[in-house]
Structure formats: C-alpha cells, structure tokens
C-alpha cells in the first residue's frame, strides 16, 4: 500500500482543504470528512470574523496549488506594527525593508470557503460535512463516523488516511496510541478573546488599514487586524488568573478596564461589553508529538504541531506542510511510505523551531516591541541586511518573508542576535557600529550554516 | 541536441525575464541578452509609467514561477470599466460577477525589474545588457552581438536559442529566413500616445482607483489605468490619418480638442500639451508567423505573435507561453525538440485566436461598450453563467478569468453570442428570456465542444 489511489482526509479546515487541492492536482480521488456543517451554507457573516496573517510560506504554498487568483481579493497588506502606547501618538514600525516584505490580513472563513470550493470543483473530490470521527482502526484501515445530519453511524475504509483535524486531533490520539508515540500539550497560562472595532458609517477604517495594531502592556496586550469590510478583529491576550487576568475582568468592569489601559481602543469599540460577554474565551497551547506517521496514516498541520499564534505562523506552517508533502511525493514518485517518513523526519525539527519562536514572540509583542534595545537591533538588523544581502537576514524576515527552514532561522537568529549585541555595546546610535568587524563576524560565525534559499 | 544544458534568451523584457526564472527552476544555465541598458540602474521614474492589465493567465504563470509574493505589492485591482460619456455621469460596468473576477493594473517596469532580479538571484543565470543582436547563424548555433557599452562585437555560441525579443524580433526574421517560414505584419491604421492624469496633492487618485476608465468616442477613445503613486497612465487611441486623427492634432490644438471631446479628462491633465508633444506616437499591429521553431531555436511571446492591446492580453498570453513551455518540458522530460514542436503546434491556433479577439475588442471598447444590445448581452451572459455554471461563461470571462484555451473561447463565444441574440429578440428586459429554451440550446450547441478547465 505504498501507492494508494484514494486519500481520506479528516478535517476540512485550512490545511485539509488546501491538501485536497494539492492531491486533486496529483490525480488522487480525495474524500474529506468534517465534523462541522458546511460554512458556505450557513450565514457566516452573522458570526465572528476571524482573520489571520498570510506570509511568504503560505503564499508560496497557495501559488503552487494555483489558488492565488482566488486569494488576491481577500488580502489586506499590513506593512508593519502600529504601536499604541498610553499617552503618546501611535508609532509605526515596518516589518521589512523591501516592497514585498509585508504580511497580509486574510479572513479565515473566506480563505477556507474558497479552498473548499476549489477542491470540490474536481469531480474526484468529495466533502462530507457533519461527520464526526468516533473511531480509527489503523490495523484494518477503517474509520467510523457519526453523520450528525441524520444521526447515524457510517463506516468508511481508507487506502491512506491524513489527519488534518487541528489542535484537538482525534486522528493524532489514535495514531499515538497505536504506535506508542509521545505527545505533550503545553498550555499557556494566558487566554484570548476576540472583540471588534467596527467600520465607520461609510465602511471606512477607523485606524490605519495597513498595519497590525498592537497595544502592548507588559504582561498582556491587545491586537487588531483589518477586515475587508472596514472593521478590525481585535484580540485581547491576557493571563488566565492573577491580578490583571480574565478571572478579574467581567462584563461589569471591562469598560472601565479598557478605558484605563486601552483608552484609544476603548473609544472605538461601542459593543465592547456585549462582545466580551458573548464571545468565548479561548485557550492557547503548543502540541508536540512524534511520530506523525504510522502504517497508512499520518497527521499534519495543527494536528501534528499546534503552536501559539504570536508569530502568525500557524496557518503558514500548515500550508508549508502541504507544499512540502507534495514536493516529497514528486521526489518519491508517489510512494507514500517513503514520502511520509521523509516528511516527518525533515519537518519535525522545523515544527519544533517555529513552536519555540512563536512562544518567544509573545514576550516580544506584548513587551519588547517598545523596548529600546529591541528597536536598536531592528534598525541595525535592516542595515546589516542591506550591507550584506543574503548573508544577514533579520530573524523576523527569515520567518515571514523567506522559505528558509524554521530550524535554520532559529539557529542563525541566535548567532545574529549575539553579533548585534556585541556591536551595539555602549552605542547610542544603532547605525554607528564597526561594520568591518560586523562583516568579519558574519563571515566567521554564519557562513558555515547552510543557507537554503 | 535535444537536451541542452545552457539556454540563451534574446530579450530581457517581461517574457524573457519570466522565462529565465522558469528555466532556473528547471536547473538550466541561462544567459539573457538585452539591447537596452539595465532599467534598474537608470532613473526610470523620470520616464513614462506604462502599465498593463494582469489577468488569470498571467497570474497563473507568475504563481507557477513562485513570484506572487513579489508581484502582490505591485497590483491595483480594476473591478470593471468606468465609462465616461459626454454630458453624463461616469457609469460603472463590472468585468465579472465573482469576487476574484477582476483584473490588475501593474507597472511594466516594476514587474520587469522584479523578474530580472528574481532570475539573477540564481547564480547560474546571467544578464548581458546593452547587447544588440546583429547576426544569428542557426546552422552553426552562433550569435553575434555588439556590446554597446564598449562598442565591440561579441560572438556567442548557443546550445538552444529562444527569441523573446518582442514585436520587432530579430531572431524571428532570421528564423523565418532560415526555414522559409511565413510572416505577416498587419498594421492597424490607428496609433496611440501615452499621457498622464497626475495624483492629487496628497498622492490620492483623482478618479476612481479601482476601474479601467474609458472615454469611448466611436472611431477613437481615451483610456486610463491607475498607478500605485496615485496617477493614471492615459492612452489616446486614434486613427493615424483622416478627419479626427493624429495627423490633425498637434500641440496647438490638442487642448481645445480634448476640451471638446474629453472635457472630463482634459481638466485633470495639466501637462496635456507638453505630454502630447514630448511623448512618442506608437503604432499598433498584429504579427502572424509560422513556424516558431527551427533547429535549435524558437521564438515566443510578442516575437511569435504580437497582438494589439485592446483585450489586455499581450503580456498574459506571453506569460502563458512560458508556463506552457515549462509544462511541455515536464511532459517530454526536457527533450527540447519534442517540447518546442508540440509548443508551436498547440499554441499557434490559440495565438491566432487571441489576435483576432484583441482586434475585435478595439471596436467593442471604443464603441460597443455604450451600445444597448452589447449591454443587454453582458447582463444576460452573467445570468446564464449564474444559472448554468461551467457550461456558459461570458467570452470576456473565458479570456480574462479562466485558463480555457483562447481558441476554445472564440469558438464557444460565437455560439454563445448566437444563443443570446436569439433569446433577446424583441426583448426589452435582458433577464426576461426563456431560460428553458436557453438550457436546451446550451446543452445542444455547446456540450460537444471540449471545455478544458
């Protein structure tokens, strides 16, 4: 069974849907099972408008799947962070230094629906909604679902099974159990809640459209990403318990809390109290597990490596999984046993690396973005990249604007940071450093690392 | 020599540069020779800002080359035509009916520079600027250039030669001569001149940013496409000779001519007289030739099939050439003899079809867009597409928003037009037609045609 003809995917989320498109293109018959109802048929506009940041890895995977024409109308460029400190004017910090070094706000629902429709346009692909997975028999290649629409059980056998069923993956649980794999879920002691800044009366944007807005407050923060309709999806990240925490804030005091700590945002959120009350509080965590493959089954995306959202890489990493798997299937002539094994071996260190960087970025976002040394390193990092192109690339840029493996980015990032710390010692002006010494260090310490563009 | 290792491209324009990127990715060593100087080093901003309309075929080719991340910041969506009739308010007519059915204004220079840089980032690719081709020896696989920088001749031998040297292709002339091929240049008796509507003081757009503006005046017309800096590139298309023609309009009377026939545009063009005087008048024509391949040489893009610009497909068609050639090289395992031969055979009828449609579209743009029957067919066409998806697609949409071969689009378009003419006979309301009869006709007359999505 190393060359199956029919692939069964559990989960029609972002990664499952994109994978279906890739497998269509390879000529497979594809069945996708999804617990929820078809979002395209329910009135999604009434619900919350979640958005995500699309960056190079995600764009690359979408273009290799031929989907960019459909993606284009959904994108809003975000050119940098707009920092809102209390008592001062918002200040803008660009993400990159080249024209294309921006990230894109995109609606999760809009993107997911588009990809499902693209996948379905292939007559060899079928989606089964409201199918809840209740049993996985990896020995006999058999699945059991409950069809929630009719309330009946349904048995399905599979040639090859892919679990793209997200952070709470059922396929992962069964796969770990079958092969004695290890799985850890490291929950953050911070939660999040989505809120909204609506559009103005004319559908215009109340704050800068082309920025990712951050109100950093040390131990907690508020962020806002633009939506096509002129509104912003706002997310509050805050400790679960403690002094300033979700435990302490309720409908009664949320308005006064916001007026005190996020005054500039508070006045743009007329529905704050209602939103705070009605919208669920979500938790955040990192899933690490291995192996990802057993017999004729594998997991990918969040199911294999859920990460916290602070680097905006969850979707991008999941999309990159799809593109990598596709490339390995090319390389191994559609021998799934070999492709899946090579996938887990090469992808696992990179998944671990982005998980670490995402956790680290929470501290950066809620705190360091307004830190002096952090800003000096940003300025110097861009200058070093300008002077020594392709030899020095700021770590944020390696992650967001390049396809450099995450693991290489984290390794190079550490060395680069050390080099910059040394150069900046005792300097007030971050551009007034010894560039000859910089070059020597860059050549000496970085050139041995592979730099796979 | 069916599997060359080194490909020589003449012409570093849009098609030559994209082709270089594709061939990089296939692992070839690529040399690109270009007559002009490197646009990236001269001050292009001082020159004219030409823009083009990027549509599905071009987007698809760019995404398959992995360039969309770099293209994204250059795009301005144009959702439809804004018609400016004398004495009435501008009226908007959408190009398509789905969110992604828009076209994108893009700067020719910006796109070309980006692709050259992308191609050059591969160390196996080299560009030679200011190299004018003076001799092609197809028997001995030899080229002679004059290096305009140093004023010396330079001889170059090639493994395989590709002429992407545009409408006035030198490679084409030599190829036709060597193999006794046929070539016709059908010049239009209309010329064009580029003008400008500048941005307002704050860099804003003086007319709607997301439209392609047309001032249709029967035998001639003015169009305007948006630029990223808030300006519009305006093009006047007009007969070369005759009553209202370039022969009759000069610096002395251009202002009064514009005030009379394009009053709403005239008041937005403070530099009209200067621009009219200084900018060159360009001619327009269609090149048809065959074969495109001889020995170890071939031509593609405008060199093989220059067309008039009225369907906005010249660049899109040339980019599609690159994607098709790449796909054929896949199919024939990089056997260039077989791939090139299959390329010319399958591509020629499609190039002829878009040449015809582009000519036809001049009449539509300058005249029929404001015609009643044309507008009724537009409305009915969208409705038939909505009711019979994937079986009826308006011809404009087939060309701009799909990858359906041009030749199929022209054939289906003729039948669809006939069907709509019949349905609309004696009807005032274009939606009040017999849809059962429509379905019968669509099934009967269209289903036999291959519909390669």
Interface residues (C-beta under 8 A of the other chain):
Chain A: X56 X59 X60 X62 X63 X64 X66 X68 X69 X70 X72 X73 X74 X75 X77 X99 X100 X102 X104 X121 X401 X453
Chain B: X56 X59 X60 X62 X63 X64 X66 X68 X69 X70 X72 X73 X74 X75 X77 X99 X100 X102 X104 X121 X401 X453
